[in-house]
Amino acid sequence: MFRHTDYLQFDAKPEKPDPVYARKLQELIGGAYGEMTVTMQYLFQGWNCRMPGKYKDLIMDIATEEIGHVEMLAVMVARLLEGAPATHSTEAAAGDPVVAAVLAGMDPQQAIVSGGGPTLADSNGVPWNGRFIVASGNLLADFRANVAAESHGRLQTARLYNMTDDPGVKDMLRFNLARDTYHQNMWLAAIEELKADGVEEVVVPSALQDEEYTEHAETLWHLSDGTASDQGRWASGTAPDGKHTNRFLADPQPLGEKGSAPAPDPLLYATYDGSMGKPRSTALGTEGGLVGKIKDTLDPTKP
């Protein structure tokens, strides 16, 4: 259950309308690292958490806060669009081709589709996508993703902060920057807490280490023209997990055979010169290959 209050977490009061900046601010709503992404990411992480207690409670606290951040930005965008396109700056475009070129950056969907309000889209009008979110059920993997999401979100907020001189907009963005700073530190602290509680050893990072090829868990393959990649701690000494010893492989050689796709199924009509012999389906005198598999799957007479 969720409850809503009419009061914003922090004020969203621009000094004056600015429809062009309203479009830019859409990135913080519906972009890949926008507030809608972290809202849904944290909600689904919380709903998917199988461990009641402090971790689930933390996730749900932040998820609910992020809903409020979407609301703050939505209100700010609507207020920045006030009067658009009949604002003073838009009217000035009639006599100034430079201003007209700038105002060409407005998002017409904010007027046509949402009636002067925000859309669930990024700054190019591309709709928000649920595939942006990470909610794996593994808290260590998820918390690492959360650090990255907050870092990118704060980076974009900082860039947008320098794209406006409106004191009201800057005031709200100062608050958002501060919350992103806390959230980064919070997820990093939660990662350390998971380790201290000993509940992080589930696939990430140590499950199946007795099955993996250990020699390939310790080597940096030098595959670029750069000459300094062996100078970091990732190239020598004990790895951060305390179980592996990092090494630098200066001249790595391929371990596999030549890679090539098999001869094509003749019923797919791919261009082919016969260099890999006859396709299996032709050699057997039956309809095999991909087409045969599809027909077999769709044949209701087969068990």
Secondary structure by P-SEA (a helix, b strand, c coil): cbbbbcccccccccccccaaaaaaacccccccccaaaaaaaaaaaaaacccccaaaaaaaaaaaaaaaaaaaaaaaaaaaacccccccccccccccaaaaaaacccccccccccccccccccccccccccccccccccaaaaaaaaaaaaaaaaaaaaaaaaacccaaaaaaaaaaaaaaaaaaaaaaaaaaaaaaaccccccccccccccccccccccccccccccccccccccccccccccbbbbbbccccccccccccccccccccccccccccccccccccccccaaaaaaaaaccccc
